[in-house]
Amino acid sequence: MEFVQQQPTSKAPAEWFTGDVWWDVIVAGQEPSRLRANLVRFAPGARTHWHSHVLGQTLHVISGVALIGTRDGTVLEAHPGETVTCPPGEEHWHGAAPERFMEHIAMWEGAGGDEPETAWGEAVGEEQYGGARTRRR
């Protein structure tokens, strides 16, 4: 057993995010583990670009109001203590509501080998981000 070496907090890249987003890597598992988990902090209105994960992703909201959008136009609203799963291969985005900061723990698995674990797409437009919110699906 050992403590995981903490990495410094880093700013999320503009190629994948709109607005100010910061993350702390909780764990980036070493083979044979494929576990990945980050604590991600979004400024009001900040969000990811469209993306999908080969093996899916789970988001656990810590504070604020999270918005999670899908290609069919659904925008889920999740609150602290709630967990949302995104199935393998489903294109989605997530971020903070416009009126407050949000932080969540993002969990996913690496695909193993040289296969990318996340496929990144284009930025989420204002119309998509501002769509009608659904409290629970």
N, CA and C atoms as an extended XYZ file, in Angstrom:
411
Properties=species:S:1:pos:R:3:atomname:S:1:resname:S:1:resid:I:1 pbc="F F F"
N         0.848       -1.165        0.000 N   MET     1
C         0.000        0.000        0.000 CA  MET     1
C         0.895        1.230        0.000 C   MET     1
N         0.426        2.289       -0.679 N   GLU     2
C         1.203        3.519       -0.708 CA  GLU     2
C         0.307        4.708       -1.014 C   GLU     2
N         0.745        5.886       -0.602 N   PHE     3
C         0.047        7.112       -0.966 CA  PHE     3
C         0.331        7.414       -2.428 C   PHE     3
N        -0.665        7.937       -3.118 N   VAL     4
C        -0.490        8.341       -4.506 CA  VAL     4
C         0.202        9.691       -4.522 C   VAL     4
N         1.220        9.826       -5.351 N   GLN     5
C         1.926       11.093       -5.492 CA  GLN     5
C         0.978       12.124       -6.100 C   GLN     5
N         0.689       13.205       -5.371 N   GLN     6
C        -0.217       14.231       -5.864 CA  GLN     6
C         0.461       15.074       -6.928 C   GLN     6
N        -0.294       15.355       -7.980 N   GLN     7
C         0.169       16.252       -9.030 CA  GLN     7
C        -0.388       17.636       -8.737 C   GLN     7
N         0.272       18.682       -9.211 N   PRO     8
C        -0.266       20.024       -9.006 CA  PRO     8
C        -1.591       20.207       -9.746 C   PRO     8
N        -2.443       21.080       -9.231 N   THR     9
C        -3.664       21.465       -9.937 CA  THR     9
C        -3.259       22.034      -11.288 C   THR     9
N        -4.020       21.699      -12.328 N   SER    10
C        -3.693       22.240      -13.645 CA  SER    10
C        -4.938       22.781      -14.329 C   SER    10
N        -4.719       23.770      -15.183 N   LYS    11
C        -5.803       24.376      -15.960 CA  LYS    11
C        -6.118       23.449      -17.117 C   LYS    11
N        -7.401       23.220      -17.332 N   ALA    12
C        -7.831       22.349      -18.432 CA  ALA    12
C        -7.549       23.036      -19.762 C   ALA    12
N        -7.189       22.269      -20.784 N   PRO    13
C        -6.812       22.866      -22.071 CA  PRO    13
C        -7.996       23.459      -22.837 C   PRO    13
N        -7.758       24.607      -23.450 N   ALA    14
C        -8.785       25.306      -24.234 CA  ALA    14
C        -9.237       24.482      -25.436 C   ALA    14
N        -8.458       23.519      -25.866 N   GLU    15
C        -8.852       22.655      -26.989 CA  GLU    15
C       -10.007       21.733      -26.606 C   GLU    15
N       -10.243       21.540      -25.314 N   TRP    16
C       -11.272       20.616      -24.834 CA  TRP    16
C       -12.351       21.301      -24.002 C   TRP    16
N       -12.149       22.557      -23.598 N   PHE    17
C       -13.057       23.227      -22.663 CA  PHE    17
C       -13.336       24.664      -23.103 C   PHE    17
N       -14.515       25.150      -22.749 N   THR    18
C       -14.898       26.549      -22.925 CA  THR    18
C       -14.970       27.159      -21.536 C   THR    18
N       -14.300       28.286      -21.317 N   GLY    19
C       -14.306       28.933      -20.012 CA  GLY    19
C       -13.187       28.409      -19.123 C   GLY    19
N       -13.185       28.856      -17.875 N   ASP    20
C       -12.128       28.487      -16.929 CA  ASP    20
C       -12.472       27.204      -16.198 C   ASP    20
N       -11.613       26.217      -16.381 N   VAL    21
C       -11.784       24.902      -15.764 CA  VAL    21
C       -10.427       24.458      -15.229 C   VAL    21
N       -10.447       23.931      -14.022 N   TRP    22
C        -9.222       23.440      -13.377 CA  TRP    22
C        -9.468       22.019      -12.889 C   TRP    22
N        -8.406       21.200      -12.853 N   TRP    23
C        -8.585       19.847      -12.336 CA  TRP    23
C        -7.406       19.390      -11.498 C   TRP    23
N        -7.733       18.448      -10.626 N   ASP    24
C        -6.744       17.723       -9.843 CA  ASP    24
C        -6.905       16.256      -10.191 C   ASP    24
N        -5.819       15.616      -10.573 N   VAL    25
C        -5.860       14.184      -10.843 CA  VAL    25
C        -5.928       13.464       -9.495 C   VAL    25
N        -6.960       12.672       -9.305 N   ILE    26
C        -7.067       11.867       -8.094 CA  ILE    26
C        -6.277       10.583       -8.294 C   ILE    26
N        -6.531        9.929       -9.425 N   VAL    27
C        -5.799        8.707       -9.743 CA  VAL    27
C        -5.766        8.511      -11.259 C   VAL    27
N        -4.620        8.087      -11.745 N   ALA    28
C        -4.449        7.679      -13.141 CA  ALA    28
C        -3.795        6.306      -13.058 C   ALA    28
N        -4.638        5.278      -12.926 N   GLY    29
C        -4.172        3.923      -12.639 CA  GLY    29
C        -3.078        3.435      -13.565 C   GLY    29
N        -2.179        2.700      -12.998 N   GLN    30
C        -1.103        2.056      -13.747 CA  GLN    30
C        -1.498        0.602      -14.000 C   GLN    30
N        -1.136        0.064      -15.161 N   GLU    31
C        -1.494       -1.316      -15.501 CA  GLU    31
C        -1.231       -2.227      -14.302 C   GLU    31
N        -2.142       -3.134      -14.007 N   PRO    32
C        -3.297       -3.507      -14.817 CA  PRO    32
C        -4.525       -2.621      -14.571 C   PRO    32
N        -4.450       -1.675      -13.637 N   SER    33
C        -5.596       -0.793      -13.376 CA  SER    33
C        -5.795        0.158      -14.547 C   SER    33
N        -7.056        0.430      -14.863 N   ARG    34
C        -7.378        1.399      -15.906 CA  ARG    34
C        -8.206        2.552      -15.342 C   ARG    34
N        -8.317        2.609      -14.019 N   LEU    35
C        -9.128        3.625      -13.347 CA  LEU    35
C        -8.540        5.011      -13.544 C   LEU    35
N        -9.423        5.973      -13.866 N   ARG    36
C        -9.072        7.381      -13.972 CA  ARG    36
C       -10.104        8.167      -13.160 C   ARG    36
N        -9.647        9.143      -12.394 N   ALA    37
C       -10.572       10.003      -11.648 CA  ALA    37
C        -9.922       11.367      -11.457 C   ALA    37
N       -10.699       12.411      -11.766 N   ASN    38
C       -10.250       13.789      -11.589 CA  ASN    38
C       -11.308       14.566      -10.811 C   ASN    38
N       -10.860       15.462       -9.938 N   LEU    39
C       -11.736       16.455       -9.336 CA  LEU    39
C       -11.653       17.659      -10.261 C   LEU    39
N       -12.798       18.062      -10.832 N   VAL    40
C       -12.815       19.122      -11.842 CA  VAL    40
C       -13.658       20.285      -11.330 C   VAL    40
N       -13.116       21.505      -11.445 N   ARG    41
C       -13.785       22.719      -10.983 CA  ARG    41
C       -14.077       23.621      -12.183 C   ARG    41
N       -15.349       23.962      -12.361 N   PHE    42
C       -15.800       24.775      -13.482 CA  PHE    42
C       -16.252       26.141      -12.986 C   PHE    42
N       -15.772       27.215      -13.615 N   ALA    43
C       -16.303       28.555      -13.341 CA  ALA    43
C       -17.719       28.621      -13.919 C   ALA    43
N       -18.537       29.565      -13.454 N   PRO    44
C       -19.888       29.685      -14.013 CA  PRO    44
C       -19.857       29.754      -15.546 C   PRO    44
N       -20.684       28.935      -16.183 N   GLY    45
C       -20.772       28.908      -17.637 CA  GLY    45
C       -19.713       28.081      -18.336 C   GLY    45
N       -18.689       27.624      -17.625 N   ALA    46
C       -17.633       26.820      -18.249 CA  ALA    46
C       -18.144       25.407      -18.510 C   ALA    46
N       -17.593       24.774      -19.551 N   ARG    47
C       -18.057       23.439      -19.929 CA  ARG    47
C       -17.032       22.743      -20.811 C   ARG    47
N       -17.201       21.430      -20.901 N   THR    48
C       -16.366       20.661      -21.814 CA  THR    48
C       -16.836       20.894      -23.246 C   THR    48
N       -16.034       20.454      -24.185 N   HIS    49
C       -16.485       20.330      -25.565 CA  HIS    49
C       -17.212       18.986      -25.666 C   HIS    49
N       -17.839       18.732      -26.792 N   TRP    50
C       -18.450       17.430      -27.033 CA  TRP    50
C       -17.351       16.374      -26.943 C   TRP    50
N       -17.665       15.258      -26.334 N   HIS    51
C       -16.701       14.168      -26.244 CA  HIS    51
C       -17.417       12.867      -25.900 C   HIS    51
N       -16.697       11.772      -26.053 N   SER    52
C       -17.207       10.463      -25.639 CA  SER    52
C       -16.045        9.664      -25.063 C   SER    52
N       -16.396        8.663      -24.274 N   HIS    53
C       -15.393        7.798      -23.640 CA  HIS    53
C       -15.629        6.368      -24.109 C   HIS    53
N       -14.567        5.698      -24.482 N   VAL    54
C       -14.649        4.341      -25.007 CA  VAL    54
C       -15.412        3.428      -24.049 C   VAL    54
N       -15.160        3.565      -22.749 N   LEU    55
C       -15.795        2.692      -21.760 CA  LEU    55
C       -16.797        3.442      -20.875 C   LEU    55
N       -17.222        4.637      -21.293 N   GLY    56
C       -18.194        5.411      -20.533 CA  GLY    56
C       -17.540        6.284      -19.486 C   GLY    56
N       -18.370        7.050      -18.787 N   GLN    57
C       -17.889        7.974      -17.760 CA  GLN    57
C       -18.964        8.138      -16.692 C   GLN    57
N       -18.521        8.338      -15.468 N   THR    58
C       -19.420        8.613      -14.351 CA  THR    58
C       -19.031        9.948      -13.749 C   THR    58
N       -20.032       10.781      -13.477 N   LEU    59
C       -19.822       12.103      -12.895 CA  LEU    59
C       -20.552       12.174      -11.556 C   LEU    59
N       -19.835       12.546      -10.505 N   HIS    60
C       -20.433       12.708       -9.180 CA  HIS    60
C       -20.294       14.178       -8.788 C   HIS    60
N       -21.423       14.869       -8.628 N   VAL    61
C       -21.425       16.309       -8.354 CA  VAL    61
C       -21.110       16.552       -6.875 C   VAL    61
N       -20.130       17.417       -6.638 N   ILE    62
C       -19.704       17.766       -5.280 CA  ILE    62
C       -20.358       19.074       -4.831 C   ILE    62
N       -20.344       20.093       -5.701 N   SER    63
C       -20.940       21.380       -5.349 CA  SER    63
C       -21.437       22.078       -6.602 C   SER    63
N       -22.367       23.020       -6.414 N   GLY    64
C       -22.915       23.774       -7.532 CA  GLY    64
C       -23.967       22.985       -8.290 C   GLY    64
N       -24.254       23.443       -9.497 N   VAL    65
C       -25.232       22.789      -10.360 CA  VAL    65
C       -24.512       22.370      -11.636 C   VAL    65
N       -24.536       21.066      -11.915 N   ALA    66
C       -23.912       20.532      -13.130 CA  ALA    66
C       -24.951       20.428      -14.235 C   ALA    66
N       -24.532       20.745      -15.438 N   LEU    67
C       -25.349       20.527      -16.623 CA  LEU    67
C       -24.646       19.486      -17.470 C   LEU    67
N       -25.401       18.477      -17.919 N   ILE    68
C       -24.844       17.404      -18.741 CA  ILE    68
C       -25.728       17.290      -19.975 C   ILE    68
N       -25.144       17.497      -21.144 N   GLY    69
C       -25.929       17.524      -22.373 CA  GLY    69
C       -25.617       16.355      -23.295 C   GLY    69
N       -26.627       15.950      -24.065 N   THR    70
C       -26.479       14.876      -25.050 CA  THR    70
C       -26.850       15.393      -26.438 C   THR    70
N       -26.471       14.661      -27.460 N   ARG    71
C       -26.693       15.087      -28.844 CA  ARG    71
C       -28.175       15.243      -29.195 C   ARG    71
N       -29.055       14.572      -28.457 N   ASP    72
C       -30.482       14.711      -28.769 CA  ASP    72
C       -31.080       15.995      -28.188 C   ASP    72
N       -30.240       16.842      -27.562 N   GLY    73
C       -30.698       18.110      -27.029 CA  GLY    73
C       -31.067       18.083      -25.562 C   GLY    73
N       -31.025       16.921      -24.938 N   THR    74
C       -31.314       16.813      -23.505 CA  THR    74
C       -30.211       17.509      -22.710 C   THR    74
N       -30.602       18.309      -21.722 N   VAL    75
C       -29.654       18.916      -20.787 CA  VAL    75
C       -30.116       18.527      -19.385 C   VAL    75
N       -29.397       17.607      -18.770 N   LEU    76
C       -29.719       17.175      -17.413 CA  LEU    76
C       -29.131       18.163      -16.414 C   LEU    76
N       -29.857       18.417      -15.345 N   GLU    77
C       -29.387       19.265      -14.254 CA  GLU    77
C       -29.149       18.354      -13.053 C   GLU    77
N       -27.904       18.325      -12.559 N   ALA    78
C       -27.553       17.475      -11.420 CA  ALA    78
C       -27.035       18.339      -10.275 C   ALA    78
N       -27.378       17.936       -9.055 N   HIS    79
C       -27.052       18.698       -7.848 CA  HIS    79
C       -26.084       17.915       -6.963 C   HIS    79
N       -25.495       18.576       -5.952 N   PRO    80
C       -24.537       17.906       -5.073 CA  PRO    80
C       -25.080       16.582       -4.529 C   PRO    80
N       -24.222       15.573       -4.571 N   GLY    81
C       -24.574       14.242       -4.103 CA  GLY    81
C       -25.166       13.361       -5.191 C   GLY    81
N       -25.500       13.924       -6.342 N   GLU    82
C       -26.069       13.126       -7.430 CA  GLU    82
C       -24.969       12.633       -8.366 C   GLU    82
N       -25.213       11.457       -8.930 N   THR    83
C       -24.255       10.813       -9.825 CA  THR    83
C       -24.948       10.516      -11.147 C   THR    83
N       -24.272       10.834      -12.242 N   VAL    84
C       -24.798       10.607      -13.590 CA  VAL    84
C       -23.809        9.744      -14.353 C   VAL    84
N       -24.306        8.716      -15.041 N   THR    85
C       -23.442        7.884      -15.869 CA  THR    85
C       -23.687        8.176      -17.341 C   THR    85
N       -22.623        8.183      -18.099 N   CYS    86
C       -22.664        8.367      -19.549 CA  CYS    86
C       -22.190        7.052      -20.165 C   CYS    86
N       -23.014        6.403      -20.984 N   PRO    87
C       -22.643        5.101      -21.525 CA  PRO    87
C       -21.439        5.163      -22.470 C   PRO    87
N       -20.788        4.028      -22.695 N   PRO    88
C       -19.672        3.984      -23.631 CA  PRO    88
C       -20.073        4.542      -24.994 C   PRO    88
N       -19.207        5.407      -25.524 N   GLY    89
C       -19.396        5.938      -26.862 CA  GLY    89
C       -20.421        7.047      -27.007 C   GLY    89
N       -21.181        7.392      -25.957 N   GLU    90
C       -22.198        8.438      -26.088 CA  GLU    90
C       -21.541        9.817      -26.054 C   GLU    90
N       -21.780       10.606      -27.106 N   GLU    91
C       -21.266       11.969      -27.131 CA  GLU    91
C       -22.053       12.807      -26.132 C   GLU    91
N       -21.337       13.574      -25.346 N   HIS    92
C       -21.954       14.395      -24.317 CA  HIS    92
C       -21.032       15.558      -23.972 C   HIS    92
N       -21.530       16.463      -23.136 N   TRP    93
C       -20.732       17.540      -22.563 CA  TRP    93
C       -21.206       17.731      -21.129 C   TRP    93
N       -20.387       18.383      -20.319 N   HIS    94
C       -20.796       18.713      -18.956 CA  HIS    94
C       -20.079       19.968      -18.502 C   HIS    94
N       -20.749       20.697      -17.611 N   GLY    95
C       -20.167       21.929      -17.113 CA  GLY    95
C       -21.041       22.562      -16.054 C   GLY    95
N       -20.699       23.804      -15.721 N   ALA    96
C       -21.396       24.548      -14.667 CA  ALA    96
C       -22.559       25.329      -15.248 C   ALA    96
N       -23.602       25.460      -14.460 N   ALA    97
C       -24.698       26.367      -14.806 CA  ALA    97
C       -24.128       27.790      -14.863 C   ALA    97
N       -24.805       28.699      -15.547 N   PRO    98
C       -24.244       30.049      -15.713 CA  PRO    98
C       -24.179       30.878      -14.439 C   PRO    98
N       -24.913       30.497      -13.411 N   GLU    99
C       -25.001       31.349      -12.225 CA  GLU    99
C       -24.099       30.963      -11.058 C   GLU    99
N       -23.356       29.833      -11.159 N   ARG   100
C       -22.486       29.467      -10.035 CA  ARG   100
C       -21.410       28.475      -10.431 C   ARG   100
N       -20.382       28.407       -9.586 N   PHE   101
C       -19.312       27.436       -9.788 CA  PHE   101
C       -19.859       26.024       -9.608 C   PHE   101
N       -19.155       25.046      -10.166 N   MET   102
C       -19.542       23.647       -9.992 CA  MET   102
C       -18.266       22.816       -9.936 C   MET   102
N       -18.297       21.807       -9.074 N   GLU   103
C       -17.204       20.836       -9.096 CA  GLU   103
C       -17.782       19.439       -9.049 C   GLU   103
N       -17.132       18.543       -9.791 N   HIS   104
C       -17.535       17.144       -9.802 CA  HIS   104
C       -16.304       16.258       -9.837 C   HIS   104
N       -16.516       15.015       -9.488 N   ILE   105
C       -15.490       14.006       -9.688 CA  ILE   105
C       -15.863       13.278      -10.967 C   ILE   105
N       -14.952       13.292      -11.932 N   ALA   106
C       -15.146       12.577      -13.193 CA  ALA   106
C       -14.361       11.273      -13.108 C   ALA   106
N       -15.058       10.150      -13.386 N   MET   107
C       -14.439        8.827      -13.302 CA  MET   107
C       -14.652        8.092      -14.617 C   MET   107
N       -13.607        7.465      -15.115 N   TRP   108
C       -13.698        6.684      -16.337 CA  TRP   108
C       -12.556        5.683      -16.340 C   TRP   108
N       -12.563        4.812      -17.322 N   GLU   109
C       -11.501        3.821      -17.453 CA  GLU   109
C       -10.743        4.048      -18.746 C   GLU   109
N        -9.444        3.842      -18.680 N   GLY   110
C        -8.649        3.852      -19.895 CA  GLY   110
C        -8.973        2.600      -20.692 C   GLY   110
N        -8.778        2.682      -21.992 N   ALA   111
C        -9.122        1.560      -22.866 CA  ALA   111
C        -8.048        0.480      -22.865 C   ALA   111
N        -6.869        0.798      -22.387 N   GLY   112
C        -5.766       -0.147      -22.437 CA  GLY   112
C        -5.063       -0.051      -23.786 C   GLY   112
N        -3.799       -0.377      -23.807 N   GLY   113
C        -3.057       -0.301      -25.051 CA  GLY   113
C        -2.912        1.138      -25.529 C   GLY   113
N        -2.877        1.300      -26.859 N   ASP   114
C        -2.681        2.623      -27.445 CA  ASP   114
C        -3.983        3.309      -27.835 C   ASP   114
N        -5.116        2.663      -27.585 N   GLU   115
C        -6.410        3.239      -27.959 CA  GLU   115
C        -6.720        4.441      -27.068 C   GLU   115
N        -7.124        5.593      -27.673 N   PRO   116
C        -7.470        6.751      -26.845 CA  PRO   116
C        -8.695        6.453      -25.981 C   PRO   116
N        -8.692        6.959      -24.745 N   GLU   117
C        -9.818        6.719      -23.841 CA  GLU   117
C       -10.948        7.717      -24.056 C   GLU   117
N       -10.613        8.890      -24.618 N   THR   118
C       -11.598        9.946      -24.862 CA  THR   118
C       -11.460       10.457      -26.288 C   THR   118
N       -12.597       10.616      -26.974 N   ALA   119
C       -12.622       11.213      -28.309 CA  ALA   119
C       -13.232       12.598      -28.178 C   ALA   119
N       -12.468       13.645      -28.496 N   TRP   120
C       -12.909       15.026      -28.331 CA  TRP   120
C       -13.455       15.578      -29.630 C   TRP   120
N       -14.530       16.390      -29.513 N   GLY   121
C       -15.159       17.017      -30.660 CA  GLY   121
C       -15.161       18.527      -30.538 C   GLY   121
N       -16.128       19.131      -31.186 N   GLU   122
C       -16.216       20.589      -31.260 CA  GLU   122
C       -16.768       21.196      -29.970 C   GLU   122
N       -16.599       22.513      -29.872 N   ALA   123
C       -17.125       23.261      -28.729 CA  ALA   123
C       -18.653       23.193      -28.717 C   ALA   123
N       -19.225       23.266      -27.531 N   VAL   124
C       -20.676       23.286      -27.351 CA  VAL   124
C       -21.158       24.719      -27.562 C   VAL   124
N       -22.113       24.916      -28.460 N   GLY   125
C       -22.627       26.248      -28.745 CA  GLY   125
C       -23.532       26.766      -27.645 C   GLY   125
N       -23.758       28.061      -27.651 N   GLU   126
C       -24.607       28.703      -26.643 CA  GLU   126
C       -26.036       28.155      -26.672 C   GLU   126
N       -26.541       27.864      -27.865 N   GLU   127
C       -27.903       27.330      -27.971 CA  GLU   127
C       -28.001       25.944      -27.319 C   GLU   127
N       -26.988       25.110      -27.544 N   GLN   128
C       -26.975       23.776      -26.930 CA  GLN   128
C       -26.829       23.895      -25.416 C   GLN   128
N       -25.902       24.748      -24.979 N   TYR   129
C       -25.645       24.931      -23.552 CA  TYR   129
C       -26.877       25.499      -22.835 C   TYR   129
N       -27.556       26.421      -23.482 N   GLY   130
C       -28.698       27.090      -22.855 CA  GLY   130
C       -30.029       26.390      -23.055 C   GLY   130
N       -30.017       25.144      -23.543 N   GLY   131
C       -31.261       24.410      -23.773 CA  GLY   131
C       -32.049       24.179      -22.494 C   GLY   131
N       -33.321       23.845      -22.663 N   ALA   132
C       -34.186       23.559      -21.511 CA  ALA   132
C       -33.595       22.438      -20.668 C   ALA   132
N       -33.575       22.639      -19.363 N   ARG   133
C       -32.991       21.658      -18.442 CA  ARG   133
C       -34.025       20.641      -17.992 C   ARG   133
N       -33.570       19.417      -17.857 N   THR   134
C       -34.366       18.332      -17.309 CA  THR   134
C       -33.785       17.971      -15.950 C   THR   134
N       -34.609       17.976      -14.929 N   ARG   135
C       -34.099       17.703      -13.576 CA  ARG   135
C       -33.747       16.240      -13.390 C   ARG   135
N       -34.559       15.331      -13.857 N   ARG   136
C       -34.248       13.888      -13.797 CA  ARG   136
C       -34.781       13.241      -15.037 C   ARG   136
N       -34.072       12.279      -15.505 N   ARG   137
C       -34.464       11.550      -16.729 CA  ARG   137
C       -35.231       10.327      -16.393 C   ARG   137
